[in-house]
Amino acid sequence: MASLCNTKMNKLMTAPFCIRFLPWIKLCSGLVLIWLFVFVAAPRVQKYSYIAKVHDVIRENNIDATALVYTEIQEFGDADVHIRDAMNY
């Protein structure tokens, strides 16, 4: 983005313009990237067979997927065994 202010093609962009609007351009670009990931990339990834299987098993067994972050908890070990068994058999 910094090179945007230094190009000869952008003669209309003066240094104060770049200094003032470059943070806004970065913010908007970041928000657009987050939006693309949440609404475009993530739904497409869910359609892959392996991830779709895991997602279905989690829903069918009413597993609280947010609790699986804590790997030291006994429930995680039980849930891991159940998910692996359900996917294998």
N, C-alpha and C positions, 0 to 999 in steps of 0.2 A: 504494500500500500504506500510506503514511503516513496517508492519510485514513481508513483502516480503524480506526485507534486513536482518531480524533477524532469519530466519529459518535455520535449520541445513541442509535441503535438498539443499539449494542454496549455496553450498560452493564456487562455482565459482564467486559468487557476492561478491566483497569486499566492504568495506565501501565507498571508493571514488567513486566506480561505482554507488552505490545507491544514494549518495549525488548528483552526476552529472546527473544521468538519471531519478531520481524520478519525478522532475518537468515535464520532457518531457513525461513521461508515463502518468502523470495526465492530461496534456494538450491533448494528443492523445485520452485518454479515454473520456474526456469531448467532444471532437469533434465528436467522434464516437457516443456518446449518443445523441448529437444534431442532427446528420445525421439520426440516427434511428428514432427519434421523427418526424423529418420533412418528411422523405420519407417512413416510415413504419407505425408509430402509427397514425399520423394525417390523412392520406388517409383512414385508416381503420375506424376511428371514424366518418368520413364523410358519411360512408355507413349506419350508424344507422338511423332509420326512422325519429325520431324527428329532428335530426341535418340536415338530408337531406331535410326535409320539409322547415326548416328555410333557408337553403342555396338556395333552389329553389325559394322561395318567394323573397328573396333578389335579386336574379338575374332577375326574371321576372319583378319586380317593379323598377329596376335600382336604388336601394338604395345604397348610398355610405356608406358601412359598417364601414369604418375607421372613419367616422364622428360620429358614434354612441357612441364613447367613452365619448363624452361631454354630460353628462346627463342633464345639465342645459339648453340646447338649445331647442327651440320650435320645431325644425325639428325632434328632437329625439322623443319627445312626439307624434308627428304626425306619424312618422314612426312606433313607437311601436304600436299605435292603428291600423294602416293599416296591420301590420304583424299579430297581434292577430286576426283581422277580417278575413284576408285571410286564416289563418290556421283553424279558426272555421267554416267558411262557404264555 
